[in-house]
Amino acid sequence: MSGIREQRRGALLVFGSAAVWSFGGAIARFLSVTDSWVIVFWRSFFAATFLLGFMLWRDGLRGTWQLFRSMGISGCAVALCVTTASTSFVVALSYTTVANILLMQAGVPLFAALMAFALFREQVAGTTWLAIAAVIVGVGIMVSGSIGGQVSPVGDGLALLIAIAFAAATVIARRHANVQMMPAVCLGTFTGAVIASTLASGFHVNGTDAFLLFLFGALNLGLGMAFFATGAPLLPSALAALIGVAEPVLGPIWVWLVHDEIPGARTLIGGGVVFVALVAHLVWQFRQQKPGSAVPMLD
C-alpha cells in the first residue's frame, strides 16, 4: 500500500513540476532583456539560491553539506543534465520558434523509455507506448501551424539537446532513487550561472526585469526542479517523462490568459489529445495497482 501511495505522490509532484515550468513562456514574454546569457545567469542564480535556501531550512547547514557530499556520480550526472537543459532552453529561444522546442519536448517520454530499456532493461507496457505515441501526435497537431517559419540547425539542435538531457535526468533519478537529487539540481543551476557569467554582456537589469527574473528563476525553474527531483525517483522513467509533457500543454493556456494571445484551433485540439492521453493512462495505471500489491515497473 505504501508503494502505491509513493507512486501517486510522485505523479502529483512531477505534474506539479510541469505545471510550474509551464509558466515560463508567460513570464519570459514580459522581459525586456535581449541578451540570452544575461537571462540564463540571473535565472540560474535565483534558482540555485532558492534551492540552497530550501535545503538549509529543511536540513540545516550540516545536513545540506552531507547531501552534497553523498550525491555521488549519479547526482553529478543529473546536475550536468540540468545545466544543459535549462541553459539550452533560453538560448534556443533566440534561434528557433517555441513551436519547434515544444515538438522536441514531446519526444522526452520516448527518449526516456528507450534509454531506460537500452541501459537498464526497464520494460515499458504497450499502453505506455500508445500514450507516448498519442502525446507526440497531440503536440505535433499543436505546433503544426507554426513549424517551418524559422528553420535553424543551431536552434533545433539545442531543442533536441533539451529533450535528450531531460530524458537522461529522468532515467538517472529513477535508477538512483536512494540518492537525494535536490543538491544535484542545485549544483546544475549554479553551474549554469557560472557558465553564463562568462558569456553575458553585463549583469545590470532594471527593477521590473529583476523581479521577473526572480520569478523566472526561483519559482519557475527552482520550485519546478524541487518538485521534479522529489517526484521523479518514485516513478518509472517513461511514466515520469510522460506526465512532464503537461508543460507544453499548459504553457499556451497561461500565455492566453496573461497576454491575451488566443490559441488556435490546432493548439486546442492537440492539447486536448495530449490531456486525454495523459489522464487516461494515469487512471489506467493506478487502477492496475491493488492495495498491498507491488508497484509495477510498467512491464
C-alpha positions in Angstrom: 0.0 0.0 0.0 2.9 2.3 0.8 4.3 1.7 -2.7 1.1 2.8 -4.3 0.9 6.0 -2.2 4.5 6.8 -3.0 3.9 6.4 -6.8 0.8 8.6 -6.6 2.8 11.2 -4.6 5.5 11.0 -7.3 2.9 11.5 -10.0 1.5 14.6 -8.3 5.0 16.1 -7.7 6.1 15.5 -11.3 2.8 17.0 -12.6 3.4 19.9 -10.2 6.9 20.5 -11.7 5.3 20.5 -15.2 2.6 23.0 -14.1 5.2 25.3 -12.5 7.5 25.1 -15.6 4.6 25.9 -17.9 4.5 29.5 -16.6 8.0 30.1 -18.2 6.7 31.3 -21.5 4.3 33.7 -19.9 7.0 35.2 -17.7 9.6 35.4 -20.5 7.2 37.5 -22.6 7.4 40.3 -20.1 11.2 40.5 -20.1 12.9 43.4 -21.9 16.4 41.9 -21.6 17.7 40.9 -25.1 20.9 39.1 -24.1 20.1 35.4 -23.6 23.1 34.8 -21.4 22.1 37.6 -19.0 18.7 35.8 -18.7 20.4 32.5 -18.1 22.7 33.9 -15.5 20.0 35.6 -13.4 17.5 32.7 -13.8 20.1 30.1 -12.8 21.4 32.3 -9.9 17.9 32.8 -8.4 17.1 29.1 -8.9 20.3 28.0 -7.2 19.7 30.4 -4.3 16.2 29.2 -3.8 17.2 25.5 -3.8 20.1 26.1 -1.5 17.9 28.1 0.9 15.3 25.4 0.9 17.8 22.7 1.8 19.4 24.9 4.5 15.9 25.5 6.0 14.9 21.8 5.8 18.2 20.1 6.7 20.4 22.7 8.3 24.0 23.5 7.4 25.4 20.1 8.3 22.6 18.2 6.7 22.9 20.2 3.5 26.7 19.7 3.3 26.1 15.9 3.8 23.6 15.9 0.9 26.1 17.4 -1.5 28.8 15.0 -0.3 26.6 11.9 -0.8 25.0 12.7 -4.1 27.9 10.8 -6.0 28.4 10.4 -9.7 24.7 10.0 -10.4 24.0 13.4 -8.8 26.7 15.0 -10.8 25.2 13.5 -13.9 21.8 14.9 -13.1 23.5 18.3 -12.4 25.1 18.2 -15.9 21.7 17.4 -17.5 20.0 20.2 -15.6 22.7 22.7 -16.7 22.4 21.5 -20.3 18.6 21.6 -20.4 18.0 24.9 -18.6 20.7 26.8 -20.5 19.8 25.4 -23.9 16.1 26.3 -23.4 16.8 30.0 -23.0 19.4 30.2 -25.8 17.3 28.1 -28.2 14.5 30.7 -28.0 16.9 33.1 -29.8 17.3 30.8 -32.7 14.1 28.8 -33.2 10.4 29.0 -32.6 8.7 28.0 -29.4 6.7 25.5 -31.5 9.8 23.7 -32.5 11.0 23.4 -28.9 7.6 22.1 -27.8 7.7 19.5 -30.5 11.1 18.3 -29.4 9.8 18.2 -25.8 7.1 15.8 -26.8 9.9 13.3 -27.6 11.1 13.2 -23.9 9.0 10.2 -22.9 10.1 8.3 -25.9 13.8 9.1 -25.3 13.4 8.2 -21.6 11.7 4.9 -22.4 14.4 3.9 -24.9 17.2 4.9 -22.6 15.8 3.0 -19.7 15.3 -0.1 -21.8 18.6 0.1 -23.6 20.7 0.8 -20.4 18.8 -0.9 -17.6 16.2 -3.2 -19.4 13.4 -1.3 -17.7 10.3 -2.7 -19.5 7.6 -0.4 -20.9 4.0 -1.5 -21.2 2.2 -1.4 -24.5 -0.3 1.0 -23.1 2.5 3.4 -22.2 3.9 3.2 -25.8 0.4 4.1 -27.0 0.2 7.0 -24.6 3.6 8.2 -25.8 2.5 8.0 -29.4 -0.7 9.9 -28.6 1.3 12.6 -26.9 3.7 13.0 -29.8 0.7 13.2 -32.2 -1.1 15.7 -30.0 1.9 18.1 -29.6 2.5 17.7 -33.4 -1.0 19.0 -34.0 -0.5 21.8 -31.5 2.6 23.2 -33.3 1.8 22.1 -36.9 0.5 25.6 -37.8 3.7 27.4 -36.9 6.5 24.9 -37.9 8.7 25.9 -40.8 8.9 29.7 -40.5 12.3 29.8 -38.8 14.5 26.8 -39.6 17.7 26.9 -37.6 20.1 24.0 -37.3 21.5 25.6 -34.1 18.1 26.3 -32.5 16.6 23.0 -33.4 19.7 21.2 -32.3 19.5 22.9 -28.9 15.8 21.9 -28.7 16.7 18.3 -29.3 19.5 18.5 -26.7 17.0 19.8 -24.2 14.8 16.7 -24.7 17.7 14.3 -24.5 19.2 15.9 -21.4 15.8 16.0 -19.6 15.1 12.3 -20.5 18.6 11.3 -19.2 17.9 13.2 -15.9 14.6 11.4 -15.6 16.2 7.9 -16.1 19.1 8.6 -13.7 16.8 9.9 -11.0 14.7 6.8 -11.3 17.7 4.3 -11.3 19.3 6.0 -8.3 16.1 6.7 -6.2 18.1 6.3 -3.0 20.3 9.4 -3.8 19.0 12.8 -2.9 18.6 14.7 -6.2 17.9 18.2 -4.7 21.6 19.1 -4.3 22.2 17.8 -7.9 19.6 20.2 -9.4 21.0 23.0 -7.2 24.5 22.3 -8.5 23.2 22.2 -12.0 21.6 25.6 -11.8 24.7 27.0 -10.1 26.9 25.7 -12.9 24.6 27.3 -15.4 25.0 30.6 -13.7 28.8 30.3 -13.7 28.9 29.4 -17.4 26.5 32.3 -18.3 28.6 34.8 -16.2 31.5 34.3 -18.6 29.3 34.9 -21.7 26.9 37.6 -20.6 27.4 41.1 -21.9 26.7 42.5 -18.4 24.6 41.9 -15.3 22.7 45.1 -14.9 18.9 44.8 -15.3 16.1 47.2 -14.4 13.9 46.7 -11.4 11.0 45.2 -13.3 13.2 42.7 -15.1 15.0 41.8 -11.8 11.6 40.9 -10.3 10.6 38.9 -13.4 13.9 37.1 -13.4 13.4 36.2 -9.8 10.1 34.6 -10.6 11.6 33.0 -13.7 14.5 31.6 -11.6 13.3 30.9 -8.1 9.8 29.8 -8.7 9.6 28.7 -12.4 12.9 26.9 -12.5 13.9 26.4 -8.8 10.5 25.3 -7.4 9.8 23.2 -10.5 13.2 21.4 -10.2 12.5 20.8 -6.5 9.2 19.1 -7.3 10.8 17.1 -10.1 13.8 16.0 -8.0 11.5 14.7 -5.3 8.9 13.0 -7.5 10.8 11.5 -10.4 12.6 8.9 -8.4 9.2 7.5 -7.3 8.0 6.7 -10.8 9.1 4.5 -13.7 11.1 6.7 -16.2 8.7 6.6 -19.1 5.7 7.5 -16.8 7.6 10.4 -15.2 8.6 11.8 -18.6 5.0 11.3 -19.9 3.5 13.3 -17.1 6.1 16.0 -17.7 4.6 16.6 -21.2 1.8 18.5 -19.4 4.2 21.5 -19.5 3.8 22.3 -23.3 0.1 21.7 -23.0 -0.4 24.2 -20.1 2.1 26.8 -21.4 -0.2 28.2 -24.2 -3.1 28.5 -21.7 -1.1 30.8 -19.4 0.1 32.9 -22.4 -3.6 33.1 -23.5 -4.8 34.2 -20.1 -1.9 36.6 -19.2 -1.1 38.1 -22.7 -4.5 37.6 -24.3 -2.9 35.6 -27.1 -5.8 33.3 -28.2 -4.6 29.8 -29.1 -5.6 28.5 -32.5 -7.8 25.6 -33.2 -4.9 23.2 -33.7 -3.4 24.2 -30.3 -6.7 23.4 -28.6 -7.2 20.1 -30.5 -3.7 18.9 -30.0 -3.7 20.0 -26.3 -6.9 18.0 -25.8 -5.4 14.9 -27.3 -2.4 15.2 -25.0 -4.5 15.9 -22.0 -6.8 12.9 -22.6 -3.9 10.6 -23.3 -2.2 11.6 -20.0 -5.3 11.4 -17.9 -6.4 8.1 -19.4 -3.0 6.5 -18.9 -2.7 7.7 -15.3 -6.2 6.4 -14.5 -5.4 3.0 -16.1 -2.0 2.9 -14.3 -3.4 3.4 -10.8 -6.4 1.1 -11.4 -3.9 -1.7 -12.2 -2.5 -1.2 -8.7 -4.4 -3.0 -5.9 -3.9 -2.4 -2.2 -1.0 -4.4 -1.0 0.4 -5.1 -4.4 3.9 -4.1 -5.5 4.3 -1.1 -7.7 4.6 -2.2 -11.3 7.6 -1.4 -13.4 5.4 -0.9 -16.5 6.2 -4.3 -17.9 
